[in-house]
């Protein structure tokens, strides 16, 4: 696909940190960026359109209409709940000459489910924390994992809703939504930003050490700094291949107390801290320009 600096790119979820970061970088590169969100938000995009929430049955047609009306060349989804939908829209967008840069549905579906992610990666030999379904009796979880241990939403975005539990009684604090129980790893945490080409090659990788976490021991990063940890990048690349993912990816990796690393989260989209990993955005732009996003 031929592109130039004036081509229009739609960035979804532009009110969120990943969407805002992607829109900021693309706009600075001279692209016309149209941001979408389910409510009016301020953003660095050149234009803004409201679309329904991903769970709304009207979301696919609304996004398709925006892409058509804005004469988009690329649709870049950044909202976790939108990824399975946009992935399944690739054919409809392609028919309009509009590229996407998102993984195939099987990989997106697994990455959006923390229980399936842990199971699939473990079966493929990729280290993950010990993980149990939410229906597992509390005492059995505690005996297997010891304290502290974690609960986290089975379907959710990054570090939101993660709780640290220090006793059987405390486990009752787990959220009302479906959760998974997971081993707590006490070591340093890294935000790994990748761009995976179709078929598995990693075009760009940036390891960011998290300098602070929103909820102390867990949660989203409050700050990051570049780190030279090739083993973190190698582990993330193995996880991406195991799940069959492509495009921009954001993974959380943490160290164990006794050494070694494990993959905590896999997000099949741009990460919130991608402005600290510009090589991933450059790889995205190059893949799009050279017809490797469809």
DRENDO-1510 file (C-alpha; in Angstrom, 1 decimal, always signed):
<recs>
REC; n; res; u; v; w
REC; 1; UNK; +0.0; +0.0; +0.0 .
REC; 2; UNK; +1.4; +3.4; -0.9 .
REC; 3; UNK; +1.3; +5.9; +1.9 .
REC; 4; UNK; +2.5; +9.4; +2.5 .
REC; 5; UNK; +2.8; +11.7; +5.6 .
REC; 6; UNK; -0.7; +13.1; +5.0 .
REC; 7; UNK; -2.5; +9.8; +5.1 .
REC; 8; UNK; -5.2; +9.6; +7.8 .
REC; 9; UNK; -4.7; +7.2; +10.7 .
REC; 10; UNK; -7.5; +6.4; +13.1 .
REC; 11; UNK; -6.4; +5.8; +16.7 .
REC; 12; UNK; -9.1; +4.3; +18.9 .
REC; 13; UNK; -9.3; +4.9; +22.6 .
REC; 14; UNK; -7.5; +8.2; +22.2 .
REC; 15; UNK; -8.6; +9.3; +25.7 .
REC; 16; UNK; -6.6; +6.4; +27.3 .
REC; 17; UNK; -2.8; +6.4; +27.9 .
REC; 18; UNK; -2.0; +4.0; +25.0 .
REC; 19; UNK; -4.2; +5.9; +22.5 .
REC; 20; UNK; -2.9; +9.2; +23.6 .
REC; 21; UNK; +0.7; +8.1; +23.3 .
REC; 22; UNK; +0.2; +6.6; +19.8 .
REC; 23; UNK; -1.7; +9.7; +18.6 .
REC; 24; UNK; +1.0; +12.0; +20.0 .
REC; 25; UNK; +3.8; +10.3; +18.1 .
REC; 26; UNK; +1.9; +9.8; +14.8 .
REC; 27; UNK; +0.8; +13.5; +14.8 .
REC; 28; UNK; +4.3; +14.6; +15.4 .
REC; 29; UNK; +5.4; +12.6; +12.4 .
REC; 30; UNK; +3.0; +14.7; +10.2 .
REC; 31; UNK; +0.1; +12.2; +9.9 .
REC; 32; UNK; -3.5; +13.3; +10.1 .
REC; 33; UNK; -4.7; +11.5; +13.2 .
REC; 34; UNK; -8.4; +11.0; +13.9 .
REC; 35; UNK; -9.0; +9.9; +17.5 .
REC; 36; UNK; -12.1; +7.9; +18.6 .
REC; 37; UNK; -13.5; +7.3; +22.1 .
REC; 38; UNK; -16.8; +6.6; +23.6 .
REC; 39; UNK; -17.0; +10.1; +25.1 .
REC; 40; UNK; -15.6; +13.5; +24.3 .
REC; 41; UNK; -12.0; +13.8; +25.4 .
REC; 42; UNK; -9.0; +16.1; +24.8 .
REC; 43; UNK; -6.3; +14.5; +22.7 .
REC; 44; UNK; -3.4; +15.4; +20.4 .
REC; 45; UNK; -5.4; +14.1; +17.4 .
REC; 46; UNK; -6.2; +16.3; +14.4 .
REC; 47; UNK; -9.9; +15.4; +14.6 .
REC; 48; UNK; -12.1; +13.4; +17.0 .
REC; 49; UNK; -15.2; +11.2; +16.6 .
REC; 50; UNK; -17.3; +9.6; +19.2 .
REC; 51; UNK; -18.0; +5.9; +18.8 .
REC; 52; UNK; -20.0; +3.4; +21.0 .
REC; 53; UNK; -18.2; +1.3; +23.6 .
REC; 54; UNK; -16.8; -1.9; +22.3 .
REC; 55; UNK; -19.5; -4.0; +24.1 .
REC; 56; UNK; -22.2; -2.1; +22.1 .
REC; 57; UNK; -23.5; -4.1; +19.1 .
REC; 58; UNK; -23.2; -0.9; +17.0 .
REC; 59; UNK; -19.5; -0.5; +17.6 .
REC; 60; UNK; -18.2; -2.3; +14.4 .
REC; 61; UNK; -20.5; -0.4; +12.0 .
REC; 62; UNK; -19.8; +2.9; +13.7 .
REC; 63; UNK; -16.0; +2.4; +13.5 .
REC; 64; UNK; -16.3; +1.3; +9.9 .
REC; 65; UNK; -18.4; +4.4; +9.1 .
REC; 66; UNK; -15.7; +6.7; +10.7 .
REC; 67; UNK; -13.0; +4.9; +8.8 .
REC; 68; UNK; -14.8; +5.3; +5.5 .
REC; 69; UNK; -15.9; +8.9; +6.1 .
REC; 70; UNK; -12.4; +10.0; +7.2 .
REC; 71; UNK; -10.8; +8.2; +4.2 .
REC; 72; UNK; -8.5; +6.4; +6.7 .
REC; 73; UNK; -5.4; +4.5; +5.5 .
REC; 74; UNK; -4.8; +2.7; +8.8 .
REC; 75; UNK; -6.9; +1.8; +11.9 .
REC; 76; UNK; -4.9; +1.4; +15.1 .
REC; 77; UNK; -6.9; +0.0; +18.0 .
REC; 78; UNK; -5.6; +0.6; +21.5 .
REC; 79; UNK; -8.5; -0.5; +23.7 .
REC; 80; UNK; -8.3; -4.1; +25.0 .
REC; 81; UNK; -12.0; -4.8; +24.6 .
REC; 82; UNK; -11.9; -3.6; +21.0 .
REC; 83; UNK; -9.1; -5.8; +19.8 .
REC; 84; UNK; -11.2; -9.0; +19.2 .
REC; 85; UNK; -13.7; -7.0; +17.3 .
REC; 86; UNK; -11.3; -5.0; +15.1 .
REC; 87; UNK; -9.3; -8.2; +14.5 .
REC; 88; UNK; -12.5; -9.8; +13.1 .
REC; 89; UNK; -13.2; -6.6; +11.0 .
REC; 90; UNK; -9.9; -6.9; +9.0 .
REC; 91; UNK; -11.6; -8.3; +6.0 .
REC; 92; UNK; -14.2; -5.5; +5.9 .
REC; 93; UNK; -11.6; -2.8; +6.3 .
REC; 94; UNK; -9.3; -4.4; +3.8 .
REC; 95; UNK; -12.1; -4.3; +1.2 .
REC; 96; UNK; -12.1; -0.5; +1.7 .
REC; 97; UNK; -8.3; -0.3; +1.2 .
REC; 98; UNK; -7.8; +0.3; +5.0 .
REC; 99; UNK; -5.0; -1.4; +6.8 .
REC; 100; UNK; -5.0; -2.6; +10.4 .
REC; 101; UNK; -2.1; -3.6; +12.6 .
REC; 102; UNK; -3.6; -6.2; +15.0 .
REC; 103; UNK; -3.1; -9.9; +15.7 .
REC; 104; UNK; -5.4; -12.6; +14.3 .
REC; 105; UNK; -8.4; -13.4; +16.5 .
REC; 106; UNK; -7.1; -16.6; +18.1 .
REC; 107; UNK; -4.1; -14.8; +19.6 .
REC; 108; UNK; -6.1; -11.7; +20.6 .
REC; 109; UNK; -8.7; -13.9; +22.3 .
REC; 110; UNK; -6.1; -15.7; +24.4 .
REC; 111; UNK; -4.2; -12.6; +25.3 .
REC; 112; UNK; -7.4; -11.0; +26.6 .
REC; 113; UNK; -8.0; -13.9; +29.0 .
REC; 114; UNK; -5.4; -14.0; +31.8 .
REC; 115; UNK; -6.2; -17.6; +32.7 .
REC; 116; UNK; -5.9; -18.8; +29.1 .
REC; 117; UNK; -2.7; -16.7; +28.7 .
REC; 118; UNK; -1.0; -18.3; +31.7 .
REC; 119; UNK; -2.1; -21.8; +30.6 .
REC; 120; UNK; -1.0; -21.4; +27.0 .
REC; 121; UNK; +2.3; -19.9; +27.8 .
REC; 122; UNK; +3.1; -22.6; +30.4 .
REC; 123; UNK; +2.2; -25.3; +28.0 .
REC; 124; UNK; +4.6; -23.7; +25.5 .
REC; 125; UNK; +7.4; -23.6; +28.1 .
REC; 126; UNK; +7.3; -19.8; +28.7 .
REC; 127; UNK; +7.6; -19.1; +32.4 .
REC; 128; UNK; +4.6; -17.6; +34.1 .
REC; 129; UNK; +3.4; -17.3; +37.7 .
REC; 130; UNK; +1.5; -20.2; +39.1 .
REC; 131; UNK; -2.2; -19.4; +38.3 .
REC; 132; UNK; -5.5; -20.8; +39.4 .
REC; 133; UNK; -9.1; -20.2; +38.3 .
REC; 134; UNK; -11.2; -18.0; +40.5 .
REC; 135; UNK; -13.5; -21.0; +41.4 .
REC; 136; UNK; -10.6; -22.8; +43.2 .
REC; 137; UNK; -11.2; -23.0; +46.9 .
REC; 138; UNK; -9.4; -20.3; +48.8 .
REC; 139; UNK; -7.6; -22.8; +51.1 .
REC; 140; UNK; -6.3; -24.8; +48.2 .
REC; 141; UNK; -5.0; -21.7; +46.5 .
REC; 142; UNK; -3.3; -20.5; +49.7 .
REC; 143; UNK; -1.7; -23.9; +50.3 .
REC; 144; UNK; -0.3; -24.0; +46.8 .
REC; 145; UNK; +0.9; -20.4; +46.5 .
REC; 146; UNK; +1.5; -19.2; +50.1 .
REC; 147; UNK; +1.1; -15.6; +51.1 .
REC; 148; UNK; +1.2; -13.0; +49.8 .
REC; 149; UNK; -0.7; -13.9; +46.7 .
REC; 150; UNK; -2.7; -12.0; +44.0 .
REC; 151; UNK; -6.1; -11.8; +42.6 .
REC; 152; UNK; -6.7; -10.1; +39.3 .
REC; 153; UNK; -9.6; -9.8; +36.9 .
REC; 154; UNK; -9.6; -12.6; +34.4 .
REC; 155; UNK; -10.6; -10.2; +31.7 .
REC; 156; UNK; -9.2; -6.8; +32.2 .
REC; 157; UNK; -6.7; -4.2; +31.2 .
REC; 158; UNK; -3.1; -4.4; +32.5 .
REC; 159; UNK; -2.7; -3.8; +36.2 .
REC; 160; UNK; -6.2; -2.6; +37.0 .
REC; 161; UNK; -8.0; -4.4; +39.7 .
REC; 162; UNK; -5.0; -6.4; +41.0 .
REC; 163; UNK; -5.1; -7.1; +44.7 .
REC; 164; UNK; -2.5; -8.4; +47.1 .
REC; 165; UNK; -3.9; -10.9; +49.7 .
REC; 166; UNK; -2.0; -11.8; +52.9 .
REC; 167; UNK; -4.5; -14.2; +54.6 .
REC; 168; UNK; -7.4; -16.5; +54.0 .
REC; 169; UNK; -9.7; -13.9; +55.4 .
REC; 170; UNK; -8.2; -11.2; +53.2 .
REC; 171; UNK; -9.0; -13.3; +50.1 .
REC; 172; UNK; -12.6; -12.4; +50.5 .
REC; 173; UNK; -11.7; -8.9; +49.2 .
REC; 174; UNK; -11.3; -10.3; +45.6 .
REC; 175; UNK; -13.4; -8.3; +43.2 .
REC; 176; UNK; -17.0; -9.3; +42.3 .
REC; 177; UNK; -16.0; -10.0; +38.7 .
REC; 178; UNK; -14.4; -13.3; +37.6 .
REC; 179; UNK; -10.8; -13.4; +38.8 .
REC; 180; UNK; -7.7; -15.6; +38.7 .
REC; 181; UNK; -5.5; -16.3; +41.6 .
REC; 182; UNK; -1.8; -15.9; +41.0 .
REC; 183; UNK; +1.6; -16.4; +42.6 .
REC; 184; UNK; +3.1; -13.1; +43.8 .
REC; 185; UNK; +6.6; -12.5; +42.4 .
REC; 186; UNK; +8.6; -10.0; +44.5 .
REC; 187; UNK; +11.3; -8.9; +42.1 .
REC; 188; UNK; +11.7; -6.0; +39.7 .
REC; 189; UNK; +9.0; -5.5; +37.1 .
REC; 190; UNK; +9.5; -4.5; +33.5 .
REC; 191; UNK; +7.3; -3.1; +30.8 .
REC; 192; UNK; +8.4; -4.7; +27.5 .
REC; 193; UNK; +7.3; -3.0; +24.3 .
REC; 194; UNK; +7.6; -5.1; +21.1 .
REC; 195; UNK; +6.7; -5.0; +17.4 .
REC; 196; UNK; +6.3; -8.5; +16.0 .
REC; 197; UNK; +6.1; -9.0; +12.3 .
REC; 198; UNK; +3.7; -11.6; +10.9 .
REC; 199; UNK; +5.3; -15.0; +11.3 .
REC; 200; UNK; +7.1; -14.1; +14.5 .
REC; 201; UNK; +10.2; -12.0; +13.7 .
REC; 202; UNK; +10.7; -9.2; +16.3 .
REC; 203; UNK; +11.3; -5.9; +14.5 .
REC; 204; UNK; +11.7; -3.8; +17.6 .
REC; 205; UNK; +12.0; -4.4; +21.4 .
REC; 206; UNK; +12.4; -1.9; +24.2 .
REC; 207; UNK; +12.7; -2.9; +27.9 .
REC; 208; UNK; +11.5; -0.4; +30.4 .
REC; 209; UNK; +12.0; -0.9; +34.1 .
REC; 210; UNK; +9.1; +0.3; +36.2 .
REC; 211; UNK; +10.3; +2.8; +38.7 .
REC; 212; UNK; +7.1; +2.8; +40.6 .
REC; 213; UNK; +3.7; +1.1; +40.7 .
REC; 214; UNK; +0.4; +2.7; +41.3 .
REC; 215; UNK; -0.7; +0.5; +44.1 .
REC; 216; UNK; +2.7; -0.1; +45.7 .
REC; 217; UNK; +3.5; -3.7; +45.1 .
REC; 218; UNK; +1.2; -4.0; +42.0 .
REC; 219; UNK; -0.7; -1.9; +39.5 .
REC; 220; UNK; +0.2; +0.2; +36.5 .
REC; 221; UNK; +3.6; +1.9; +36.3 .
REC; 222; UNK; +3.9; +5.4; +37.7 .
REC; 223; UNK; +7.2; +5.8; +35.9 .
REC; 224; UNK; +9.6; +3.9; +33.7 .
REC; 225; UNK; +13.3; +4.1; +32.6 .
REC; 226; UNK; +15.1; +2.3; +29.8 .
REC; 227; UNK; +16.9; -0.9; +30.9 .
REC; 228; UNK; +19.4; -3.1; +29.1 .
REC; 229; UNK; +17.9; -6.6; +29.8 .
REC; 230; UNK; +18.1; -8.7; +26.7 .
REC; 231; UNK; +16.7; -11.7; +28.6 .
REC; 232; UNK; +13.5; -9.8; +29.2 .
REC; 233; UNK; +13.1; -9.1; +25.5 .
REC; 234; UNK; +13.9; -12.7; +24.6 .
REC; 235; UNK; +11.2; -13.9; +27.0 .
REC; 236; UNK; +8.7; -11.5; +25.6 .
REC; 237; UNK; +9.5; -12.6; +22.0 .
REC; 238; UNK; +9.0; -16.3; +23.1 .
REC; 239; UNK; +5.6; -15.3; +24.6 .
REC; 240; UNK; +4.6; -13.5; +21.4 .
REC; 241; UNK; +5.5; -16.5; +19.2 .
REC; 242; UNK; +3.7; -18.9; +21.6 .
REC; 243; UNK; +0.4; -16.9; +21.3 .
REC; 244; UNK; +0.9; -16.2; +17.5 .
REC; 245; UNK; +0.8; -12.4; +18.1 .
REC; 246; UNK; +1.8; -9.7; +15.7 .
REC; 247; UNK; +1.9; -5.9; +15.6 .
REC; 248; UNK; +2.6; -3.7; +18.6 .
REC; 249; UNK; +2.6; -5.6; +21.9 .
REC; 250; UNK; +2.9; -4.6; +25.5 .
REC; 251; UNK; +4.0; -7.2; +28.1 .
REC; 252; UNK; +4.6; -7.1; +31.8 .
REC; 253; UNK; +7.5; -9.2; +33.0 .
REC; 254; UNK; +8.7; -9.7; +36.6 .
REC; 255; UNK; +11.6; -11.3; +38.4 .
REC; 256; UNK; +11.4; -14.1; +40.9 .
REC; 257; UNK; +13.1; -13.8; +44.3 .
REC; 258; UNK; +15.4; -16.7; +43.5 .
REC; 259; UNK; +16.2; -15.4; +40.0 .
REC; 260; UNK; +14.6; -16.0; +36.7 .
REC; 261; UNK; +11.7; -14.1; +35.0 .
REC; 262; UNK; +8.0; -14.7; +34.3 .
REC; 263; UNK; +5.4; -13.1; +32.0 .
REC; 264; UNK; +2.6; -11.5; +34.1 .
REC; 265; UNK; +0.5; -9.9; +31.3 .
REC; 266; UNK; +0.3; -9.8; +27.5 .
REC; 267; UNK; -1.5; -6.9; +25.9 .
REC; 268; UNK; -1.9; -7.3; +22.1 .
REC; 269; UNK; -1.8; -3.6; +21.5 .
REC; 270; UNK; +0.3; -0.5; +22.0 .
REC; 271; UNK; +1.4; +0.1; +25.6 .
REC; 272; UNK; +0.8; +3.1; +27.7 .
REC; 273; UNK; +4.5; +3.8; +27.9 .
REC; 274; UNK; +5.3; +3.4; +24.2 .
REC; 275; UNK; +6.6; +7.0; +23.9 .
REC; 276; UNK; +9.6; +5.8; +25.8 .
REC; 277; UNK; +10.0; +3.0; +23.2 .
REC; 278; UNK; +9.9; +5.0; +19.9 .
REC; 279; UNK; +11.6; +2.2; +18.0 .
REC; 280; UNK; +8.3; +0.2; +18.4 .
REC; 281; UNK; +6.3; +3.1; +16.8 .
REC; 282; UNK; +8.9; +3.4; +14.0 .
REC; 283; UNK; +8.6; -0.4; +13.3 .
REC; 284; UNK; +4.8; +0.0; +13.2 .
REC; 285; UNK; +5.0; +2.9; +10.7 .
REC; 286; UNK; +7.5; +1.0; +8.6 .
REC; 287; UNK; +5.4; -2.2; +8.5 .
REC; 288; UNK; +2.4; -0.1; +7.5 .
REC; 289; UNK; +4.2; +1.8; +4.8 .
REC; 290; UNK; +5.6; -1.4; +3.3 .
REC; 291; UNK; +2.2; -3.2; +3.2 .
REC; 292; UNK; +2.9; -5.6; +6.1 .
REC; 293; UNK; -0.2; -4.4; +8.0 .
REC; 294; UNK; -3.5; -5.5; +6.6 .
</recs>
